[in-house]
Amino acid sequence: MNFDLADEQRAIRDAFARFSDERIAPQAAALDDAKAFPRELFAELARLGFFGLRYPEALGGSGLALPEFALALEEIARGSMSLAGAAAMQSLMGTKFLHLLGNADITERLLKPAIRGEKIGAICMTEPNAGSDLDGIATRARKVDGGYVLNGQKTWVTSAPVADFFTVFARAGEDTGPQAPASPPPPPAGGESSGRAAPTRKLTIFLVERSFRGLIVGREIHKMGVWALPTSELAFDGCFVPDTHRLSREEGDGEQHLRKTLAEVRVITGAMALGVARAALDAARRYAAERAQFGKPINRYQAIQFKLAEMATALESAVFLVRHAAWLHAAGRPHHKEAAMAKLHATETAAMVCDQAARIFASYGYAMEYPVQRYLRDVRFTLIGGGTSEILKLIIAKELAT
């Protein structure tokens, strides 16, 4: 299979590579120190058209596909994982369900402004007792005249402190109690059903605007990395959501919509991992050429040469897996397993590359004055979103068994 980039793809990659080099990377350390949402760069990404890359031209987008989006996002992550995380949320999980399921009013008031960077979107799935296990989601939506009343808690909501609207997964419908499974359930899959007895209240998708009463943005979660990407808890305390803001076509169809999106999430998470790993490898190569010990640069020593060779080889293989999964998605071919493989290999490889880069820096890899410590902290962000490595292995094993 030929993964040579088409002219348009190369142009997109190069445009965002220049933006990363000229605008993002010089500010990355300051963004980290400020620990605040990168509004200025976020707005610049909007002007570059990033948030609309995959949306139709009628909405103000470019109508491109996942391979082009992944190439651009990889370059953004090379400059700053915090900005890449905010951009990925805005461009996919924070707005996709509005595009797929929203009415004309939602499209005009929220989706189009979000594509222009004027509104910020977020998604709410994870709960204190429900991460990979969607069956554990306990937020409830009770039907009332004219809409629903939401009660429950969400956590790890990316961009929550600055978001204007939230896509929320909750359980709606009558609860008649669990049913016993007819046979032993299969193992759980990341962001997917655990396989145990299906709850009688299935997941339904709602759109909650920040102005809605009963929506409470809770404490911010202080993280070891991606410091400029704010993440918070969220609560719904009798939050009324009008019928017009039930995105699901019918109650209980939320999981089927989510499943179609998970492969995309895994591919773009892999792309972000590639970006930060490339930054770490480049930094290690430069440092190894400049740092002298015992009378010569350390890149003249076999121990360092072997590290760099292993890092570069593993990263190159991860590039091909991510591009292959993105290509399958764009071609409309089955890619569930390949997306899981791409995310698994790319994120684990990136974590290894960042760790080895810090080792090449030795004591300076532990110093805040060099960016390699940021790469090492930020790369762990990619190991979590879209399913942990353990969950991904279960998904791949299940696919291989069928």
C-alpha positions as CSV (number, residue, x, y, z in Angstrom):
1,M,0.0,0.0,0.0
2,N,1.4,3.4,-1.0
3,F,1.3,6.0,1.8
4,D,2.9,8.8,-0.3
5,L,1.0,12.0,0.5
6,A,-1.1,13.6,-2.2
7,D,-0.3,17.2,-3.1
8,E,-3.3,18.5,-1.0
9,Q,-2.3,16.4,2.0
10,R,1.3,17.6,1.8
11,A,0.1,21.2,1.5
12,I,-2.0,20.8,4.7
13,R,0.8,19.2,6.6
14,D,3.3,21.8,5.6
15,A,0.9,24.7,6.5
16,F,0.3,23.4,10.0
17,A,4.0,22.4,10.4
18,R,4.9,26.1,9.7
19,F,2.3,27.3,12.1
20,S,3.6,24.9,14.8
21,D,7.2,26.0,14.3
22,E,6.5,29.7,14.1
23,R,3.5,30.2,16.4
24,I,3.0,27.2,18.7
25,A,6.4,25.9,19.8
26,P,7.8,29.3,20.8
27,Q,4.8,29.8,23.2
28,A,4.5,26.2,24.4
29,A,6.5,26.7,27.7
30,A,4.6,29.9,28.5
31,L,1.3,28.2,27.9
32,D,2.3,25.5,30.3
33,D,3.4,28.0,32.9
34,A,0.1,30.0,32.6
35,K,-2.0,26.9,33.0
36,A,-4.8,28.6,31.1
37,F,-6.8,27.8,28.0
38,P,-4.8,28.9,24.9
39,R,-7.4,31.3,23.5
40,E,-5.1,33.3,21.2
41,L,-3.7,30.2,19.5
42,F,-7.1,28.5,19.5
43,A,-8.5,31.5,17.6
44,E,-5.6,31.4,15.1
45,L,-6.3,27.7,14.5
46,A,-9.9,28.7,13.7
47,R,-8.7,31.3,11.2
48,L,-6.6,28.6,9.6
49,G,-9.7,26.6,9.1
50,F,-8.7,23.7,11.4
51,F,-12.0,23.3,13.2
52,G,-13.8,22.9,9.9
53,L,-11.4,20.6,8.1
54,R,-13.8,17.7,8.2
55,Y,-17.1,19.6,8.0
56,P,-18.9,20.4,4.8
57,E,-18.3,23.6,3.0
58,A,-21.9,24.6,3.6
59,L,-21.0,24.9,7.3
60,G,-17.9,26.8,6.7
61,G,-15.6,23.8,6.5
62,S,-13.3,22.2,4.0
63,G,-15.0,18.8,3.5
64,L,-11.8,16.8,3.9
65,A,-11.3,13.4,5.4
66,L,-9.6,11.8,8.4
67,P,-6.1,11.5,6.9
68,E,-5.8,15.2,6.3
69,F,-7.2,16.0,9.8
70,A,-4.7,13.6,11.4
71,L,-1.7,15.1,9.5
72,A,-2.7,18.6,10.7
73,L,-3.3,17.5,14.3
74,E,0.0,15.7,14.4
75,E,1.8,19.0,13.6
76,I,-0.2,20.9,16.3
77,A,0.7,18.3,18.9
78,R,4.4,18.6,17.9
79,G,4.2,22.2,19.1
80,S,1.9,21.8,22.1
81,M,-0.1,18.8,23.3
82,S,-2.4,21.1,25.3
83,L,-3.4,23.0,22.2
84,A,-3.8,19.8,20.2
85,G,-6.1,18.4,22.9
86,A,-8.3,21.5,22.8
87,A,-8.3,21.5,19.0
88,A,-9.2,17.8,18.8
89,M,-12.0,18.2,21.3
90,Q,-13.4,21.1,19.4
91,S,-13.1,19.5,16.0
92,L,-14.5,16.0,16.8
93,M,-16.0,15.0,20.1
94,G,-17.2,18.4,21.0
95,T,-19.1,19.2,17.8
96,K,-19.6,16.0,15.8
97,F,-22.9,15.0,17.3
98,L,-24.3,18.5,16.7
99,H,-23.4,18.0,13.0
100,L,-24.9,14.5,12.8
101,L,-28.0,15.0,14.9
102,G,-28.6,18.7,15.6
103,N,-31.5,20.7,14.2
104,A,-31.2,23.9,12.2
105,D,-31.3,26.2,15.2
106,I,-28.4,24.3,16.9
107,T,-26.5,24.3,13.6
108,E,-26.8,28.1,13.2
109,R,-26.4,29.1,16.9
110,L,-23.7,26.6,18.0
111,L,-22.1,24.4,15.3
112,K,-21.2,27.1,12.8
113,P,-19.8,29.5,15.4
114,A,-17.8,26.6,16.9
115,I,-16.3,25.9,13.5
116,R,-15.3,29.6,13.4
117,G,-13.8,29.2,16.9
118,E,-16.4,31.6,18.4
119,K,-18.0,28.9,20.6
120,I,-16.3,26.0,22.5
121,G,-17.8,22.6,22.8
122,A,-17.1,19.6,25.1
123,I,-18.3,16.1,25.6
124,C,-19.4,14.4,28.9
125,M,-19.1,10.7,29.2
126,T,-16.8,9.7,32.0
127,E,-18.2,9.5,35.5
128,P,-16.6,8.8,38.9
129,N,-17.6,5.1,38.5
130,A,-17.7,4.8,34.7
131,G,-14.7,5.2,32.4
132,S,-14.2,2.4,29.9
133,D,-17.4,0.8,31.0
134,L,-20.3,2.6,29.4
135,D,-22.7,0.3,31.1
136,G,-21.7,2.0,34.4
137,I,-22.9,5.5,33.3
138,A,-25.4,6.6,36.0
139,T,-26.5,10.1,34.9
140,R,-30.2,10.0,34.4
141,A,-32.6,11.9,32.1
142,R,-36.2,11.9,33.4
143,K,-38.9,12.8,30.8
144,V,-41.1,15.7,31.7
145,D,-43.4,18.0,29.8
146,G,-41.4,19.8,27.1
147,G,-38.1,18.0,27.8
148,Y,-35.9,16.1,30.3
149,V,-34.5,16.7,33.7
150,L,-30.9,15.6,34.1
151,N,-29.3,14.5,37.3
152,G,-25.8,13.0,37.8
153,Q,-22.1,13.7,37.7
154,K,-19.4,13.7,35.1
155,T,-15.7,14.0,35.5
156,W,-12.6,14.4,33.3
157,V,-14.5,16.9,31.0
158,T,-12.0,18.4,28.7
159,S,-12.4,22.2,28.2
160,A,-15.3,22.3,30.6
161,P,-14.2,25.5,32.4
162,V,-14.4,27.4,29.1
163,A,-17.0,25.5,27.1
164,D,-20.2,27.1,25.9
165,F,-22.0,23.8,25.3
166,F,-21.7,20.1,26.3
167,T,-22.7,16.9,24.6
168,V,-24.0,14.7,27.4
169,F,-24.6,10.9,27.5
170,A,-27.3,9.9,30.0
171,R,-29.7,7.1,30.6
172,A,-33.4,7.8,29.7
173,G,-36.5,5.7,29.8
174,E,-38.2,3.5,32.2
175,D,-36.0,1.4,34.6
176,T,-37.5,-2.0,35.0
177,G,-34.4,-3.6,36.5
178,P,-31.5,-5.6,35.1
179,Q,-31.9,-8.9,33.3
180,A,-29.6,-11.8,33.9
181,P,-27.3,-12.7,31.0
182,A,-28.0,-15.9,29.2
183,S,-24.3,-16.7,28.9
184,P,-21.0,-15.4,30.4
185,P,-20.3,-11.9,29.1
186,P,-17.3,-11.0,27.0
187,P,-14.6,-8.7,28.4
188,P,-15.1,-5.0,28.4
189,A,-13.9,-2.7,25.6
190,G,-12.7,0.9,26.0
191,G,-15.6,3.3,25.7
192,E,-17.9,0.4,24.7
193,S,-20.4,-1.8,26.4
194,S,-18.9,-4.3,28.9
195,G,-21.0,-7.1,27.4
196,R,-22.9,-7.8,30.6
197,A,-26.7,-7.6,30.7
198,A,-27.8,-4.5,28.9
199,P,-29.4,-1.9,31.2
200,T,-33.0,-1.1,30.5
201,R,-32.2,2.6,30.3
202,K,-29.8,2.9,27.3
203,L,-27.7,5.9,26.6
204,T,-29.3,8.9,25.0
205,I,-27.4,12.0,23.8
206,F,-28.4,15.5,25.0
207,L,-27.0,19.0,24.3
208,V,-26.7,21.2,27.4
209,E,-25.8,24.8,27.0
210,R,-23.8,26.6,29.7
211,S,-26.7,28.9,30.5
212,F,-29.0,26.0,31.5
213,R,-30.0,26.1,35.1
214,G,-28.9,23.1,37.1
215,L,-25.6,22.7,35.2
216,I,-22.7,23.1,37.6
217,V,-19.1,23.3,36.5
218,G,-17.2,21.8,39.4
219,R,-13.6,21.7,40.5
220,E,-10.8,21.7,38.0
221,I,-8.7,18.6,38.0
222,H,-5.0,19.4,38.3
223,K,-3.0,17.1,36.0
224,M,0.6,16.0,35.6
225,G,0.6,17.2,32.0
226,V,-1.3,19.2,29.4
227,W,-1.4,22.0,31.8
228,A,-3.0,24.5,29.4
229,L,-5.9,22.2,28.7
230,P,-8.4,22.7,31.6
231,T,-10.3,19.7,32.7
232,S,-13.1,19.7,35.3
233,E,-15.9,17.8,37.0
234,L,-19.4,18.6,36.0
235,A,-22.8,18.0,37.8
236,F,-26.4,18.1,36.7
237,D,-28.7,19.0,39.5
238,G,-32.2,19.0,38.1
239,C,-31.0,20.5,34.9
240,F,-33.9,21.0,32.4
241,V,-33.0,20.2,28.8
242,P,-35.7,20.9,26.2
243,D,-36.9,18.3,23.7
244,T,-35.1,20.3,21.0
245,H,-31.8,19.5,22.7
246,R,-32.2,15.8,22.7
247,L,-29.7,15.0,20.0
248,S,-30.6,11.3,19.8
249,R,-33.3,10.5,17.2
250,E,-34.9,8.2,19.8
251,E,-34.2,7.3,23.4
252,G,-31.4,4.8,23.7
253,D,-29.6,5.2,20.4
254,G,-26.6,7.0,21.9
255,E,-24.2,4.1,22.0
256,Q,-24.6,3.2,18.4
257,H,-23.6,6.8,17.4
258,L,-20.7,6.7,19.9
259,R,-19.3,3.4,18.5
260,K,-19.1,4.9,15.0
261,T,-16.9,7.7,16.4
262,L,-14.6,5.8,18.7
263,A,-12.4,4.6,15.8
264,E,-11.8,8.2,14.8
265,V,-11.0,9.2,18.3
266,R,-8.3,6.4,18.4
267,V,-6.8,7.5,15.1
268,I,-6.5,11.1,16.1
269,T,-5.1,10.2,19.6
270,G,-2.5,8.2,17.8
271,A,-1.7,11.2,15.6
272,M,-1.3,13.4,18.6
273,A,1.1,10.8,20.1
274,L,3.1,10.9,16.9
275,G,3.5,14.6,17.1
276,V,4.8,14.8,20.7
277,A,7.1,11.8,20.0
278,R,8.6,13.5,16.9
279,A,9.2,16.6,19.1
280,A,11.0,14.5,21.7
281,L,13.1,12.6,19.1
282,D,14.1,15.8,17.4
283,A,15.1,17.3,20.8
284,A,17.1,14.3,21.7
285,R,19.0,14.2,18.4
286,R,19.9,17.9,18.7
287,Y,21.0,17.5,22.3
288,A,23.1,14.4,21.5
289,A,24.9,16.2,18.8
290,E,25.7,19.2,21.1
291,R,26.4,17.5,24.4
292,A,30.1,16.4,24.7
293,Q,31.4,13.9,27.2
294,F,34.9,12.5,27.4
295,G,36.0,14.7,24.5
296,K,33.3,14.0,21.9
297,P,29.5,14.5,21.3
298,I,27.5,11.8,23.0
299,N,25.9,10.8,19.6
300,R,29.3,9.3,18.8
301,Y,28.8,6.7,21.5
302,Q,27.1,3.4,20.5
303,A,24.8,3.4,23.6
304,I,23.2,6.7,22.4
305,Q,23.2,5.7,18.8
306,F,21.3,2.5,19.6
307,K,18.7,4.5,21.6
308,L,18.1,6.9,18.7
309,A,17.9,4.1,16.2
310,E,15.3,2.2,18.2
311,M,13.3,5.4,18.8
312,A,13.2,6.3,15.2
313,T,12.4,2.8,14.0
314,A,9.5,2.4,16.4
315,L,8.1,5.8,15.6
316,E,8.2,5.1,11.8
317,S,6.2,1.9,12.3
318,A,3.7,3.9,14.3
319,V,3.3,6.4,11.5
320,F,2.3,3.7,9.1
321,L,-0.2,2.2,11.4
322,V,-1.9,5.5,12.1
323,R,-2.0,6.4,8.4
324,H,-3.3,3.0,7.5
325,A,-6.2,3.3,9.9
326,A,-7.0,6.8,8.7
327,W,-6.9,5.6,5.1
328,L,-9.3,2.8,5.8
329,H,-11.7,5.1,7.5
330,A,-11.6,7.5,4.6
331,A,-12.1,4.6,2.1
332,G,-15.2,3.5,4.0
333,R,-13.6,0.1,4.8
334,P,-13.7,-1.8,8.1
335,H,-11.1,-0.3,10.5
336,H,-12.2,-1.0,14.1
337,K,-9.3,-3.3,14.8
338,E,-6.8,-1.2,12.8
339,A,-7.8,1.9,14.7
340,A,-7.3,0.1,18.0
341,M,-3.9,-1.2,16.8
342,A,-2.8,2.3,15.7
343,K,-3.8,3.9,18.9
344,L,-2.2,1.2,21.0
345,H,1.1,1.1,19.1
346,A,1.4,4.9,18.5
347,T,0.8,5.9,22.1
348,E,3.0,3.2,23.7
349,T,5.7,4.0,21.2
350,A,5.4,7.7,21.9
351,A,5.7,7.1,25.7
352,M,8.8,5.0,25.1
353,V,10.3,7.7,22.8
354,C,9.7,10.5,25.3
355,D,11.2,8.4,28.1
356,Q,14.3,7.5,26.1
357,A,14.7,11.2,25.0
358,A,14.6,12.2,28.7
359,R,17.3,9.6,29.4
360,I,19.5,11.0,26.7
361,F,19.2,14.4,28.3
362,A,20.2,12.7,31.6
363,S,20.0,15.2,34.5
364,Y,18.8,17.9,32.2
365,G,15.9,15.7,31.2
366,Y,14.7,16.3,34.8
367,A,15.1,20.1,34.5
368,M,12.2,22.3,33.7
369,E,14.3,24.5,31.4
370,Y,14.3,21.9,28.7
371,P,11.0,20.9,26.9
372,V,11.7,17.2,27.1
373,Q,10.2,17.1,30.6
374,R,7.0,18.5,29.1
375,Y,6.9,15.9,26.4
376,L,7.3,13.2,29.0
377,R,4.4,14.6,31.1
378,D,2.1,15.3,28.1
379,V,2.5,12.0,26.3
380,R,0.6,10.2,29.1
381,F,-2.5,12.1,28.0
382,T,-2.6,10.0,24.9
383,L,-2.4,6.7,26.8
384,I,-5.8,7.4,28.4
385,G,-8.2,8.9,25.9
386,G,-9.9,6.6,23.5
387,G,-9.3,3.5,25.6
388,T,-6.3,2.4,27.7
389,S,-3.8,0.1,26.3
390,E,-5.2,-2.9,28.2
391,I,-8.7,-2.2,26.8
392,L,-7.4,-1.8,23.3
393,K,-5.7,-5.2,23.6
394,L,-9.0,-6.8,24.5
395,I,-10.6,-5.1,21.5
396,I,-7.9,-6.4,19.2
397,A,-8.0,-9.9,20.7
398,K,-11.8,-10.0,20.3
399,E,-11.5,-8.9,16.6
400,L,-8.9,-11.6,16.0
401,A,-11.1,-14.3,17.5
402,T,-14.0,-13.5,15.1
